[in-house]
Amino acid sequence: MDPEPIPVLILFGPTASGKTQILLELFNSKNEIKAEVVSADSMQVYRGMDIGTAKPSAEERALLPHHLIDIRDPSQQFNAGDFVRLADEACEEIAGRGKLPVVSGGTGFYLKNFIMGLSEAPPSSEEIRAALKHELKEKGAAALMDELAAGDAASAKRIHLNDEYRLLRALEVLRCSGKPLSSFEANKKGVRHHFLIIGISRPREELYRRINERCAQMFRQGLPDEVRSLYEKGYTPDDPGLRAIGYREFFVEDSGSWRLSQDIDGVQALAAQNSRRYAKRQLVFFTGIPDVKWIKADGDIKKTAQLIKDLI
């Protein structure tokens, strides 16, 4: 007989929507519901990238355990398949300890694959991926997007021009199989969870204000020093981790190599702008996640936490 599905809470929202603070209030020491969090953030997996990814502090993680944080170096690739596999394992382990697994973050692509199952698309081809990266450098993203649009219009429509990983993956599948990525069905055989899916929403103007404030706070906390430390260790936007918003903006390409910008105010303004644009794309992507119960967060975090507790 198949085992009973594991109850899993999914809590997501755009960047700066207040997910961590809500979770800390919801699962504080006074709450009878005990939980552990599985981070669904594609950049919090990287070591040394703490401030720019708004990673929960050591103190916060002591109060509420988090998983899938600090598990890769910035030079290592981490994709949706890695996330789904490790998140599945973490949820089983958390449930085995008698606690509620909570998968929380803002990387919608990870969440959607975790909920709906991974695509049956062919595995990655190192040879084709290397060729595509070379073409990206030589021709630019627009040329590759044109190729994708000709062979897989559905994927081209939903993939942003700057989303290098998904653009290359869609083209990789197209060249490997001759079929569009959008034609492959999700594999739901491995989905063994019973989900309560909750989305956190805020008015657009308030969300943008929170993004601007958080970005300014990151710079006050020492984000430029964090990026400089990573650069001195040899990491650049050629590495997966340093392509993240909040890091990539610090780098300037100069004669085929990377250097750090000296215009810190300009970097901060660009990082805030890119974060707002990313939040807008997140909100669009979240509409493709099924069975979401949306909660409007306001200034009363206790009230927001209680609404979620009632749903649980």
Secondary structure, DSSP 8 states (H G I E B T S, - for coil): -----EEEEEEE-STTS-HHHHHHHHTSTT-S--EEEEE--TTTTBTT--TTTT---HHHHHHS-EESSS-B-TTS---HHHHHHHHHHHHHHHHHTT-EEEEEES-HHHHHHHHH-EE------HHHHHHHHHHHHHH-HHHHHHHHHHH-HHHHHHS-TT-HHHHHHHHHHHHHHSS-GGGS-EE-TT--EEEEEEEEE--HHHHHHHHHHHHHHHHHHTHHHHHHHHHHTT--TTSSGGGSTTTGGGEEEETTEEEE-S-HHHHHHHHHHHHHHHHHHHHHHHTTSSSEEEEE--S-HHHHHHHHHHH-
